[in-house]
Amino acid sequence: MSVLAQDPGVVRDGRILTSRVAVPWEDLEPGPVGARVHVVDYDAATQTLYKPVPVGPGDFDPPESNAAILADPGFHALNAYALVMRTLGRFEYALGRRVAWGFAAHQLKVLPHAFEEMNAFYSREAQSLVFGYYPRDGRLRFMCLSHDVVVHETTHALLDGLRWRFMRPSSPDQAAFHEAFADIVALLSVFALDDVVGHLVAAEGRADRGRIAKKDTTADALMVSVLLGLADEMESESGGARVNALRRSVLIPPDALILNDERGEFREPHRRGEVLVAALMRTFVDAWTRRLDSLGTIDRHYLDLGRVAEEGAAVAEALLMMAIRALDYTPPIHIRFGDYLSAMLTADTEVRFDDTRYGLRASIMEWFGRYGIRPSSGGEDGLWTQPQLPLGHEGVRLGSLQSDPVEVFRLVWANRGHLRLDPTAFTRVASVRPCIRTSPDGMPLRETVAECLQYVKIPACQLELYGLEVPEGMPPSLQVELEGGSTLVLDEYGRLKYEIHNRLPSTDRKDSQETAQSRLQYLWDHGAFDRGASLGARLATLHRARAGEPALARGEGW
């Protein structure tokens, strides 16, 4: 299917830049309506229901003119459908299994023209992605025509299905992670398109006869031409919002203490998330330039433009797969940036052991370290440590471990001491997901990923039972929920490969007490115990504020 490669403002030779992308095939009803995505093109502002778009077999081409692209609601619906399905397909390929949404239904509703407002967001309650439109410079601008906006919102929906506890209040890092991860997937999805990368590199006359000067492919030059060049081209369409978010991210200078300032601007969720985006984008440019150094030159001073774009798109694709696969190796709750770093390194090592082509793992370690993000594993290689003692399988049916939460819970309960679970807490296996991942050499990697959650609910006056102090001003009778959890990664024989955890606080583990105390104080200070507090309730407000061009960091509560 043909989609807009970025925004309607990104034009090549007077024509809005489009790209042809592959999406999973299915027999569609008019809408389009498929097994996973249901486009409902209703405009609440004008109370208009647009005619559902029929889609037959074969490829779909865009309208012939720029005016038709901008004015055709049917193309808008198809563009949104194709980008949502392409993103879903990327996640399912990377994770090696089907990925469910974060709600009970199987179909995600997509509203391309939901309302007249500069906003777009994912709503778990409405089971929907909604995209607004707004007037600017005498015409309407449609959020559903922005490639990165559609992918960003789709990523929110997919992440909610994979790690639904990441929506809950927890810590500054978890508050920032949803937005940061959605930005990372959106940006890498754009840069994985040869069309976009080649266009950005060649902009402003930098290319001549299919070649580009080698001096224009240094790390600094690519930062300006590709990352900030994308921001320049987006500016006319976005109203400045996403442009400045991107600019702020890529221009954040490396600083190992940037996240440690308790009162600084990088405690605010958007700004904190931009640090994670900056580290990944710097990794992207670093790996890309190293690949270009290995290319042969033309007349000693030039590189082939097609190869430059091809290498950039390939690096972006590899980083995108790495970023998505990491989700299966994160703890199910209380994620921190260091957890995500160890998850990326471990996931990539499991599937793509030979990293000599791109050197992504060493580059990620370097750039994350420059921004003060250290792997939570504590090891020099950043990988999660494999457990030394095997789990006991007495009474556990191996064939059921790949699909049955009850059987996995039996395994967990039989090994509760080894897994250091609190037997007095409420414990449940929240999900069991069998995976078949494919390595670059074509060999399958079979794993089962299970989430085990624990929680206790006690009045604040009993926090001392877990070695915690009551935050100043908290009523002694206030009900406080303490949560912990582990991600269990089993091999094809049911043996435990990794246990990735953020456990309940315990009086015999001082580090867990300190972490839990810091988290409890943060939640109390930021209103997480107020009625109705959740990140899900804030997504629409966050995106509206972001679209409205916040020039200064804001103090945000949950």
Sequence and secondary structure as in RCSB ss.txt:
>XXXX:A:sequence
MSVLAQDPGVVRDGRILTSRVAVPWEDLEPGPVGARVHVVDYDAATQTLYKPVPVGPGDFDPPESNAAILADPGF
HALNAYALVMRTLGRFEYALGRRVAWGFAAHQLKVLPHAFEEMNAFYSREAQSLVFGYYPRDGRLRFMCLSHDVV
VHETTHALLDGLRWRFMRPSSPDQAAFHEAFADIVALLSVFALDDVVGHLVAAEGRADRGRIAKKDTTADALMVS
VLLGLADEMESESGGARVNALRRSVLIPPDALILNDERGEFREPHRRGEVLVAALMRTFVDAWTRRLDSLGTIDR
HYLDLGRVAEEGAAVAEALLMMAIRALDYTPPIHIRFGDYLSAMLTADTEVRFDDTRYGLRASIMEWFGRYGIRP
SSGGEDGLWTQPQLPLGHEGVRLGSLQSDPVEVFRLVWANRGHLRLDPTAFTRVASVRPCIRTSPDGMPLRETVA
ECLQYVKIPACQLELYGLEVPEGMPPSLQVELEGGSTLVLDEYGRLKYEIHNRLPSTDRKDSQETAQSRLQYLWD
HGAFDRGASLGARLATLHRARAGEPALARGEGW
>XXXX:A:secstr
 EEESS TT EETTEE EEE        BTBTB SSEEE  EETTTTEE   B   SS     SSHHHHHH HHH
HHHHHHHHHHHHHHHHHHHHTS    SSSSS EEEEEEEEESS EEEETTTTEEEEEEEEETTEEEEGGG HHHH
HHHHHHHHHHHH GGGGS   HHHHHHHHHHHHHHHHHHHHT HHHHHHHHHGGGTEETTEEEGGGGSHHHHIII
IIIHHHHHHHHHHTTHHHHHHHHHHH    TTTT  TTSGGGSHHHHHHHHHHHHHHHHHHHHHHHHHTS  BTT
TEEEHHHHHHHHHHHHHHHHHHHHHGGGGS SSS  HHHHHHHHHHHHHHH    TTT HHHHHHHHHHHTT   
TT STT      SS    TT  GGGTTT HHHHHHHHHHTTTTTT  TTSEEEEEEEEEEEEE TTS EEEEEEE
EEEEEEEEEGGGGGGGT    TT  TT EEEEEEEEEEEEETTS EEEEEEE   BTTBHHHHHHHHHHHHHHHH
TTTTSTT  HHHHHHHHHHHHHT   S      
